[in-house]
Amino acid sequence: MKFFNFNRYLFIITFLYLIYGCTTDYQKKPNTKMDQYSYELGVIGGFSELINAGVKELALSAPMISSEMDCFILDAELIALKYDVSTYRESDLIVTDLFPSDVAKDKDVLLLFTGKTLEKYLTLKTDKKRLEESGMYNGPARIEISRRFGRMLSYSPRKINKLLSQNTSFRTMDDFGIRANNLFLYYKDLKKAEAFYTNILGMEKIADYEMAVILRMAEDSFLILVDSSKGMHTSEEPKTVALALLTDQLEEWYSYLLRKKVSIKYKFSPEEGSPHDGFVAIDPEGYLLEFENFNQHPENENFIPLLNQNKTKQIPYQNPIKLNVHSTIIWLYYKDLLSMEKFYQDVLGLEIVADQGWTKIYKVSNTGFIGMVDEKRGMHKHTKRKAVNVGFIIDDLESWFEYSKENKLLKLYDQELGSGPETRYKSFVGFDPEDYFLEFDRFFPHEDNELLLEYLNAGN
């Protein structure tokens, strides 16, 4: 005799009820090319594959009311299981400034993950709660909770910045519009330096302020040579910077500069399989010029497409044999590379495009880049004083100045915006955490700025 199994009967009835409930909720809708239920399941499949491949650490389903999740979770868990991905039904999703506060209010979200990620997520919730209870969930601590959640979702620093700017008053320099980059170098003999860069290298002079001249290195990358007797730095200060001129004509440049008797610090010695090749020349007063080419290599995979694009729109250099440069890197030398990464990513909002371990390269403009170098392996050691200003041409300079000042993002050289003669430009200067001078500029219509403004506005 077989006995009636009540538990088994209850399970079957419950299962049939869920199936019937899901049918009424989703499958009775008009048949379209892609209904919402199928779409959301597809998202689960895509996220699960990314998590399984190690591309993404944590993923979230769309927020759903409880009855929708009751149906959805049955199929979603089967899909996640196919990729060895775990799931967690979250009815109280952590609220951070990455998303609107009501994005999952009174709704369930399915978390997708592997390994210890759920433990990290729950720890983050606990840390946030402790900060709230102690009255310390504000300012940098609040932003850091958001950044931790963003990193768990495998968002880039730049993506996290954008989400924060959409939901809070948080901003980076990038939000105020970066038009171009420039580099200020300081000389005892300005005329001699100008002759070297224009007559020998062939750069175009686009503005002359008498105590300074502006040269165009690449499409939106500029070099400003300054009379050191009238500038912020003396020519005796350490020249703790290197200017990389990127070109695919290394052999031609090397032979040409040798013929011109330009001093060479490091010879051209290309190596098979090297991520980059080049040589280093010395300008008339000792600044290092690195002529460089980046090769196809794992550490350059994100960088090469940007450089290839720049090669298609090289500007003409007026040297005797028409050699060109397509992009530039300003190499800066630091003791604490990790702290500087946070500054350039989280304060300036720049995007990293190449990571060589001991160097990090960030994009400023289409053709202008900044490279941070660990002083232990670079051509220079860190110095407190430096005969260089690193420049950024900013669309909304006034707002960036006020935001920087109000939020104490930078130690400022002056507490007010400066104006050039006849209001040709406005600017302010701050310091990065290891004392490089950072200059932010905006140029105004003036007969001395006509060509500069033409080039600055060409990309709009």
Secondary structure by P-SEA (a helix, b strand, c coil): cccccaaaaaaaaaaaaaaaaaaaaccccccccccaaaaaaaaaaaaaaaaaaccccccccccccaaaaaaaaaaaaaaaaaacbbbbbcccccccccccccccccbbbbbbbccaaaaaaaaaaaaaaaaaaaccccaaaaaaaaaaaaaaacccaaaaaaaaaacccccccccccccccbbbbbbccaaaaaaaaccccccccccccccbbbbbcccccbbbbbccccccccccccccbbbbbbccaaaaaaaaaaaaccccccccccccccccccbbbbcccbbbbbbccccccccccccaaaaaaaaaccccccccccccccccccccccccaaaaaaaaccccccccccccccbbbbbccccbbbbbbccccccccccccccbbbbbbccaaaaaaaaaaaaccccccccbbbbcccccccbbbbbcccccbbbbbcccccccaaaaaaaaaccc
